[in-house]
Amino acid sequence: MKQQGLGDTIEVITKATGIKAIVDAGAKVLKKDCGCQARKKQLNDLFPYGK
């Protein structure tokens, strides 16, 4: 998948380092959405690649 913006890059980094798994586990325990998708979309909109 081609990265569309900064949000996609941050997602790749957090998955590779294991941070995403920790955040997802914490969100599951707290029974709350971590807000990752909304933050990713916002960052992609603010800092798009190739536009």
mmCIF file of the N, C-alpha and C atoms, coordinates in Angstrom:
data_MODEL
# 
_entry.id   MODEL 
# 
loop_
_atom_site.group_PDB 
_atom_site.id 
_atom_site.type_symbol 
_atom_site.label_atom_id 
_atom_site.label_alt_id 
_atom_site.label_comp_id 
_atom_site.label_asym_id 
_atom_site.label_entity_id 
_atom_site.label_seq_id 
_atom_site.pdbx_PDB_ins_code 
_atom_site.Cartn_x 
_atom_site.Cartn_y 
_atom_site.Cartn_z 
_atom_site.occupancy 
_atom_site.B_iso_or_equiv 
_atom_site.pdbx_formal_charge 
_atom_site.auth_seq_id 
_atom_site.auth_comp_id 
_atom_site.auth_asym_id 
_atom_site.auth_atom_id 
_atom_site.pdbx_PDB_model_num 
ATOM 1   N N  . MET A 1 1  ? 0.840   -1.178 0.000  1.00 0.00 ? 1  MET A N  1 
ATOM 2   C CA . MET A 1 1  ? 0.000   0.000  0.000  1.00 0.00 ? 1  MET A CA 1 
ATOM 3   C C  . MET A 1 1  ? 0.891   1.249  0.000  1.00 0.00 ? 1  MET A C  1 
ATOM 4   N N  . LYS A 1 2  ? 0.597   2.158  -0.879 1.00 0.00 ? 2  LYS A N  1 
ATOM 5   C CA . LYS A 1 2  ? 1.350   3.411  -0.957 1.00 0.00 ? 2  LYS A CA 1 
ATOM 6   C C  . LYS A 1 2  ? 0.904   4.344  0.175  1.00 0.00 ? 2  LYS A C  1 
ATOM 7   N N  . GLN A 1 3  ? 1.873   4.935  0.831  1.00 0.00 ? 3  GLN A N  1 
ATOM 8   C CA . GLN A 1 3  ? 1.555   5.855  1.914  1.00 0.00 ? 3  GLN A CA 1 
ATOM 9   C C  . GLN A 1 3  ? 1.034   7.163  1.333  1.00 0.00 ? 3  GLN A C  1 
ATOM 10  N N  . GLN A 1 4  ? -0.073  7.630  1.879  1.00 0.00 ? 4  GLN A N  1 
ATOM 11  C CA . GLN A 1 4  ? -0.717  8.838  1.374  1.00 0.00 ? 4  GLN A CA 1 
ATOM 12  C C  . GLN A 1 4  ? -0.276  10.087 2.111  1.00 0.00 ? 4  GLN A C  1 
ATOM 13  N N  . GLY A 1 5  ? 0.236   9.926  3.340  1.00 0.00 ? 5  GLY A N  1 
ATOM 14  C CA . GLY A 1 5  ? 0.643   11.087 4.110  1.00 0.00 ? 5  GLY A CA 1 
ATOM 15  C C  . GLY A 1 5  ? 1.349   10.704 5.392  1.00 0.00 ? 5  GLY A C  1 
ATOM 16  N N  . LEU A 1 6  ? 1.571   11.699 6.238  1.00 0.00 ? 6  LEU A N  1 
ATOM 17  C CA . LEU A 1 6  ? 2.293   11.503 7.491  1.00 0.00 ? 6  LEU A CA 1 
ATOM 18  C C  . LEU A 1 6  ? 1.614   10.490 8.412  1.00 0.00 ? 6  LEU A C  1 
ATOM 19  N N  . GLY A 1 7  ? 0.307   10.469 8.427  1.00 0.00 ? 7  GLY A N  1 
ATOM 20  C CA . GLY A 1 7  ? -0.422  9.520  9.274  1.00 0.00 ? 7  GLY A CA 1 
ATOM 21  C C  . GLY A 1 7  ? -0.093  8.079  8.940  1.00 0.00 ? 7  GLY A C  1 
ATOM 22  N N  . ASP A 1 8  ? 0.040   7.764  7.659  1.00 0.00 ? 8  ASP A N  1 
ATOM 23  C CA . ASP A 1 8  ? 0.395   6.411  7.229  1.00 0.00 ? 8  ASP A CA 1 
ATOM 24  C C  . ASP A 1 8  ? 1.816   6.058  7.667  1.00 0.00 ? 8  ASP A C  1 
ATOM 25  N N  . THR A 1 9  ? 2.727   7.009  7.572  1.00 0.00 ? 9  THR A N  1 
ATOM 26  C CA . THR A 1 9  ? 4.110   6.774  7.979  1.00 0.00 ? 9  THR A CA 1 
ATOM 27  C C  . THR A 1 9  ? 4.191   6.491  9.479  1.00 0.00 ? 9  THR A C  1 
ATOM 28  N N  . ILE A 1 10 ? 3.474   7.272  10.260 1.00 0.00 ? 10 ILE A N  1 
ATOM 29  C CA . ILE A 1 10 ? 3.472   7.067  11.712 1.00 0.00 ? 10 ILE A CA 1 
ATOM 30  C C  . ILE A 1 10 ? 2.877   5.707  12.057 1.00 0.00 ? 10 ILE A C  1 
ATOM 31  N N  . GLU A 1 11 ? 1.841   5.296  11.338 1.00 0.00 ? 11 GLU A N  1 
ATOM 32  C CA . GLU A 1 11 ? 1.234   3.986  11.577 1.00 0.00 ? 11 GLU A CA 1 
ATOM 33  C C  . GLU A 1 11 ? 2.242   2.863  11.315 1.00 0.00 ? 11 GLU A C  1 
ATOM 34  N N  . VAL A 1 12 ? 2.993   2.952  10.237 1.00 0.00 ? 12 VAL A N  1 
ATOM 35  C CA . VAL A 1 12 ? 4.003   1.942  9.911  1.00 0.00 ? 12 VAL A CA 1 
ATOM 36  C C  . VAL A 1 12 ? 5.064   1.867  11.015 1.00 0.00 ? 12 VAL A C  1 
ATOM 37  N N  . ILE A 1 13 ? 5.505   3.017  11.490 1.00 0.00 ? 13 ILE A N  1 
ATOM 38  C CA . ILE A 1 13 ? 6.534   3.061  12.536 1.00 0.00 ? 13 ILE A CA 1 
ATOM 39  C C  . ILE A 1 13 ? 6.012   2.472  13.844 1.00 0.00 ? 13 ILE A C  1 
ATOM 40  N N  . THR A 1 14 ? 4.793   2.841  14.233 1.00 0.00 ? 14 THR A N  1 
ATOM 41  C CA . THR A 1 14 ? 4.258   2.340  15.506 1.00 0.00 ? 14 THR A CA 1 
ATOM 42  C C  . THR A 1 14 ? 3.978   0.839  15.453 1.00 0.00 ? 14 THR A C  1 
ATOM 43  N N  . LYS A 1 15 ? 3.605   0.328  14.293 1.00 0.00 ? 15 LYS A N  1 
ATOM 44  C CA . LYS A 1 15 ? 3.419   -1.124 14.151 1.00 0.00 ? 15 LYS A CA 1 
ATOM 45  C C  . LYS A 1 15 ? 4.768   -1.841 14.248 1.00 0.00 ? 15 LYS A C  1 
ATOM 46  N N  . ALA A 1 16 ? 5.782   -1.304 13.587 1.00 0.00 ? 16 ALA A N  1 
ATOM 47  C CA . ALA A 1 16 ? 7.101   -1.935 13.565 1.00 0.00 ? 16 ALA A CA 1 
ATOM 48  C C  . ALA A 1 16 ? 7.762   -1.943 14.946 1.00 0.00 ? 16 ALA A C  1 
ATOM 49  N N  . THR A 1 17 ? 7.523   -0.916 15.741 1.00 0.00 ? 17 THR A N  1 
ATOM 50  C CA . THR A 1 17 ? 8.151   -0.824 17.060 1.00 0.00 ? 17 THR A CA 1 
ATOM 51  C C  . THR A 1 17 ? 7.337   -1.487 18.167 1.00 0.00 ? 17 THR A C  1 
ATOM 52  N N  . GLY A 1 18 ? 6.097   -1.857 17.868 1.00 0.00 ? 18 GLY A N  1 
ATOM 53  C CA . GLY A 1 18 ? 5.257   -2.508 18.870 1.00 0.00 ? 18 GLY A CA 1 
ATOM 54  C C  . GLY A 1 18 ? 4.407   -1.551 19.684 1.00 0.00 ? 18 GLY A C  1 
ATOM 55  N N  . ILE A 1 19 ? 4.543   -0.274 19.417 1.00 0.00 ? 19 ILE A N  1 
ATOM 56  C CA . ILE A 1 19 ? 3.765   0.722  20.154 1.00 0.00 ? 19 ILE A CA 1 
ATOM 57  C C  . ILE A 1 19 ? 2.271   0.547  19.884 1.00 0.00 ? 19 ILE A C  1 
ATOM 58  N N  . LYS A 1 20 ? 1.916   0.237  18.658 1.00 0.00 ? 20 LYS A N  1 
ATOM 59  C CA . LYS A 1 20 ? 0.507   0.076  18.281 1.00 0.00 ? 20 LYS A CA 1 
ATOM 60  C C  . LYS A 1 20 ? -0.138  -1.047 19.085 1.00 0.00 ? 20 LYS A C  1 
ATOM 61  N N  . ALA A 1 21 ? 0.564   -2.152 19.274 1.00 0.00 ? 21 ALA A N  1 
ATOM 62  C CA . ALA A 1 21 ? 0.032   -3.277 20.038 1.00 0.00 ? 21 ALA A CA 1 
ATOM 63  C C  . ALA A 1 21 ? -0.220  -2.878 21.492 1.00 0.00 ? 21 ALA A C  1 
ATOM 64  N N  . ILE A 1 22 ? 0.678   -2.100 22.059 1.00 0.00 ? 22 ILE A N  1 
ATOM 65  C CA . ILE A 1 22 ? 0.516   -1.649 23.450 1.00 0.00 ? 22 ILE A CA 1 
ATOM 66  C C  . ILE A 1 22 ? -0.681  -0.717 23.567 1.00 0.00 ? 22 ILE A C  1 
ATOM 67  N N  . VAL A 1 23 ? -0.810  0.205  22.628 1.00 0.00 ? 23 VAL A N  1 
ATOM 68  C CA . VAL A 1 23 ? -1.934  1.154  22.642 1.00 0.00 ? 23 VAL A CA 1 
ATOM 69  C C  . VAL A 1 23 ? -3.259  0.410  22.458 1.00 0.00 ? 23 VAL A C  1 
ATOM 70  N N  . ASP A 1 24 ? -3.279  -0.554 21.541 1.00 0.00 ? 24 ASP A N  1 
ATOM 71  C CA . ASP A 1 24 ? -4.499  -1.332 21.317 1.00 0.00 ? 24 ASP A CA 1 
ATOM 72  C C  . ASP A 1 24 ? -4.881  -2.131 22.557 1.00 0.00 ? 24 ASP A C  1 
ATOM 73  N N  . ALA A 1 25 ? -3.901  -2.711 23.227 1.00 0.00 ? 25 ALA A N  1 
ATOM 74  C CA . ALA A 1 25 ? -4.171  -3.470 24.449 1.00 0.00 ? 25 ALA A CA 1 
ATOM 75  C C  . ALA A 1 25 ? -4.730  -2.555 25.548 1.00 0.00 ? 25 ALA A C  1 
ATOM 76  N N  . GLY A 1 26 ? -4.141  -1.377 25.683 1.00 0.00 ? 26 GLY A N  1 
ATOM 77  C CA . GLY A 1 26 ? -4.632  -0.424 26.682 1.00 0.00 ? 26 GLY A CA 1 
ATOM 78  C C  . GLY A 1 26 ? -6.037  0.050  26.373 1.00 0.00 ? 26 GLY A C  1 
ATOM 79  N N  . ALA A 1 27 ? -6.316  0.293  25.111 1.00 0.00 ? 27 ALA A N  1 
ATOM 80  C CA . ALA A 1 27 ? -7.660  0.727  24.707 1.00 0.00 ? 27 ALA A CA 1 
ATOM 81  C C  . ALA A 1 27 ? -8.680  -0.373 24.980 1.00 0.00 ? 27 ALA A C  1 
ATOM 82  N N  . LYS A 1 28 ? -8.275  -1.618 24.754 1.00 0.00 ? 28 LYS A N  1 
ATOM 83  C CA . LYS A 1 28 ? -9.181  -2.741 24.998 1.00 0.00 ? 28 LYS A CA 1 
ATOM 84  C C  . LYS A 1 28 ? -9.498  -2.866 26.493 1.00 0.00 ? 28 LYS A C  1 
ATOM 85  N N  . VAL A 1 29 ? -8.484  -2.713 27.330 1.00 0.00 ? 29 VAL A N  1 
ATOM 86  C CA . VAL A 1 29 ? -8.675  -2.791 28.780 1.00 0.00 ? 29 VAL A CA 1 
ATOM 87  C C  . VAL A 1 29 ? -9.596  -1.667 29.258 1.00 0.00 ? 29 VAL A C  1 
ATOM 88  N N  . LEU A 1 30 ? -9.397  -0.470 28.719 1.00 0.00 ? 30 LEU A N  1 
ATOM 89  C CA . LEU A 1 30 ? -10.199 0.678  29.126 1.00 0.00 ? 30 LEU A CA 1 
ATOM 90  C C  . LEU A 1 30 ? -11.550 0.741  28.418 1.00 0.00 ? 30 LEU A C  1 
ATOM 91  N N  . LYS A 1 31 ? -11.730 -0.157 27.428 1.00 0.00 ? 31 LYS A N  1 
ATOM 92  C CA . LYS A 1 31 ? -12.965 -0.220 26.640 1.00 0.00 ? 31 LYS A CA 1 
ATOM 93  C C  . LYS A 1 31 ? -13.250 1.122  25.959 1.00 0.00 ? 31 LYS A C  1 
ATOM 94  N N  . LYS A 1 32 ? -12.183 1.699  25.392 1.00 0.00 ? 32 LYS A N  1 
ATOM 95  C CA . LYS A 1 32 ? -12.281 2.963  24.668 1.00 0.00 ? 32 LYS A CA 1 
ATOM 96  C C  . LYS A 1 32 ? -11.566 2.835  23.337 1.00 0.00 ? 32 LYS A C  1 
ATOM 97  N N  . ASP A 1 33 ? -11.995 3.652  22.387 1.00 0.00 ? 33 ASP A N  1 
ATOM 98  C CA . ASP A 1 33 ? -11.312 3.718  21.111 1.00 0.00 ? 33 ASP A CA 1 
ATOM 99  C C  . ASP A 1 33 ? -10.044 4.543  21.286 1.00 0.00 ? 33 ASP A C  1 
ATOM 100 N N  . CYS A 1 34 ? -8.944  4.084  20.719 1.00 0.00 ? 34 CYS A N  1 
ATOM 101 C CA . CYS A 1 34 ? -7.677  4.810  20.876 1.00 0.00 ? 34 CYS A CA 1 
ATOM 102 C C  . CYS A 1 34 ? -7.636  6.075  20.022 1.00 0.00 ? 34 CYS A C  1 
ATOM 103 N N  . GLY A 1 35 ? -8.494  6.161  19.020 1.00 0.00 ? 35 GLY A N  1 
ATOM 104 C CA . GLY A 1 35 ? -8.521  7.340  18.163 1.00 0.00 ? 35 GLY A CA 1 
ATOM 105 C C  . GLY A 1 35 ? -7.465  7.319  17.078 1.00 0.00 ? 35 GLY A C  1 
ATOM 106 N N  . CYS A 1 36 ? -6.849  6.179  16.872 1.00 0.00 ? 36 CYS A N  1 
ATOM 107 C CA . CYS A 1 36 ? -5.745  6.073  15.908 1.00 0.00 ? 36 CYS A CA 1 
ATOM 108 C C  . CYS A 1 36 ? -6.192  6.392  14.484 1.00 0.00 ? 36 CYS A C  1 
ATOM 109 N N  . GLN A 1 37 ? -7.310  5.866  14.060 1.00 0.00 ? 37 GLN A N  1 
ATOM 110 C CA . GLN A 1 37 ? -7.768  6.077  12.679 1.00 0.00 ? 37 GLN A CA 1 
ATOM 111 C C  . GLN A 1 37 ? -8.110  7.537  12.417 1.00 0.00 ? 37 GLN A C  1 
ATOM 112 N N  . ALA A 1 38 ? -8.753  8.183  13.375 1.00 0.00 ? 38 ALA A N  1 
ATOM 113 C CA . ALA A 1 38 ? -9.096  9.601  13.211 1.00 0.00 ? 38 ALA A CA 1 
ATOM 114 C C  . ALA A 1 38 ? -7.829  10.456 13.157 1.00 0.00 ? 38 ALA A C  1 
ATOM 115 N N  . ARG A 1 39 ? -6.864  10.131 14.013 1.00 0.00 ? 39 ARG A N  1 
ATOM 116 C CA . ARG A 1 39 ? -5.601  10.874 14.043 1.00 0.00 ? 39 ARG A CA 1 
ATOM 117 C C  . ARG A 1 39 ? -4.823  10.646 12.745 1.00 0.00 ? 39 ARG A C  1 
ATOM 118 N N  . LYS A 1 40 ? -4.824  9.411  12.268 1.00 0.00 ? 40 LYS A N  1 
ATOM 119 C CA . LYS A 1 40 ? -4.150  9.086  11.006 1.00 0.00 ? 40 LYS A CA 1 
ATOM 120 C C  . LYS A 1 40 ? -4.753  9.876  9.852  1.00 0.00 ? 40 LYS A C  1 
ATOM 121 N N  . LYS A 1 41 ? -6.087  9.922  9.777  1.00 0.00 ? 41 LYS A N  1 
ATOM 122 C CA . LYS A 1 41 ? -6.765  10.650 8.709  1.00 0.00 ? 41 LYS A CA 1 
ATOM 123 C C  . LYS A 1 41 ? -6.447  12.143 8.780  1.00 0.00 ? 41 LYS A C  1 
ATOM 124 N N  . GLN A 1 42 ? -6.488  12.688 9.983  1.00 0.00 ? 42 GLN A N  1 
ATOM 125 C CA . GLN A 1 42 ? -6.206  14.111 10.154 1.00 0.00 ? 42 GLN A CA 1 
ATOM 126 C C  . GLN A 1 42 ? -4.773  14.449 9.727  1.00 0.00 ? 42 GLN A C  1 
ATOM 127 N N  . LEU A 1 43 ? -3.819  13.627 10.110 1.00 0.00 ? 43 LEU A N  1 
ATOM 128 C CA . LEU A 1 43 ? -2.427  13.868 9.722  1.00 0.00 ? 43 LEU A CA 1 
ATOM 129 C C  . LEU A 1 43 ? -2.232  13.704 8.217  1.00 0.00 ? 43 LEU A C  1 
ATOM 130 N N  . ASN A 1 44 ? -2.912  12.729 7.625  1.00 0.00 ? 44 ASN A N  1 
ATOM 131 C CA . ASN A 1 44 ? -2.826  12.556 6.170  1.00 0.00 ? 44 ASN A CA 1 
ATOM 132 C C  . ASN A 1 44 ? -3.407  13.768 5.443  1.00 0.00 ? 44 ASN A C  1 
ATOM 133 N N  . ASP A 1 45 ? -4.485  14.332 5.976  1.00 0.00 ? 45 ASP A N  1 
ATOM 134 C CA . ASP A 1 45 ? -5.101  15.510 5.361  1.00 0.00 ? 45 ASP A CA 1 
ATOM 135 C C  . ASP A 1 45 ? -4.214  16.750 5.504  1.00 0.00 ? 45 ASP A C  1 
ATOM 136 N N  . LEU A 1 46 ? -3.554  16.878 6.662  1.00 0.00 ? 46 LEU A N  1 
ATOM 137 C CA . LEU A 1 46 ? -2.706  18.046 6.907  1.00 0.00 ? 46 LEU A CA 1 
ATOM 138 C C  . LEU A 1 46 ? -1.364  17.967 6.178  1.00 0.00 ? 46 LEU A C  1 
ATOM 139 N N  . PHE A 1 47 ? -0.804  16.739 6.091  1.00 0.00 ? 47 PHE A N  1 
ATOM 140 C CA . PHE A 1 47 ? 0.525   16.549 5.501  1.00 0.00 ? 47 PHE A CA 1 
ATOM 141 C C  . PHE A 1 47 ? 0.497   15.438 4.458  1.00 0.00 ? 47 PHE A C  1 
ATOM 142 N N  . PRO A 1 48 ? -0.156  15.679 3.324  1.00 0.00 ? 48 PRO A N  1 
ATOM 143 C CA . PRO A 1 48 ? -0.207  14.645 2.281  1.00 0.00 ? 48 PRO A CA 1 
ATOM 144 C C  . PRO A 1 48 ? 1.111   14.553 1.516  1.00 0.00 ? 48 PRO A C  1 
ATOM 145 N N  . TYR A 1 49 ? 1.348   13.400 0.918  1.00 0.00 ? 49 TYR A N  1 
ATOM 146 C CA . TYR A 1 49 ? 2.542   13.182 0.094  1.00 0.00 ? 49 TYR A CA 1 
ATOM 147 C C  . TYR A 1 49 ? 2.164   13.330 -1.372 1.00 0.00 ? 49 TYR A C  1 
ATOM 148 N N  . GLY A 1 50 ? 3.010   13.986 -2.124 1.00 0.00 ? 50 GLY A N  1 
ATOM 149 C CA . GLY A 1 50 ? 2.862   14.053 -3.565 1.00 0.00 ? 50 GLY A CA 1 
ATOM 150 C C  . GLY A 1 50 ? 1.706   14.895 -4.081 1.00 0.00 ? 50 GLY A C  1 
ATOM 151 N N  . LYS A 1 51 ? 1.263   15.846 -3.300 1.00 0.00 ? 51 LYS A N  1 
ATOM 152 C CA . LYS A 1 51 ? 0.154   16.686 -3.777 1.00 0.00 ? 51 LYS A CA 1 
ATOM 153 C C  . LYS A 1 51 ? 0.571   18.116 -3.802 1.00 0.00 ? 51 LYS A C  1 
# 
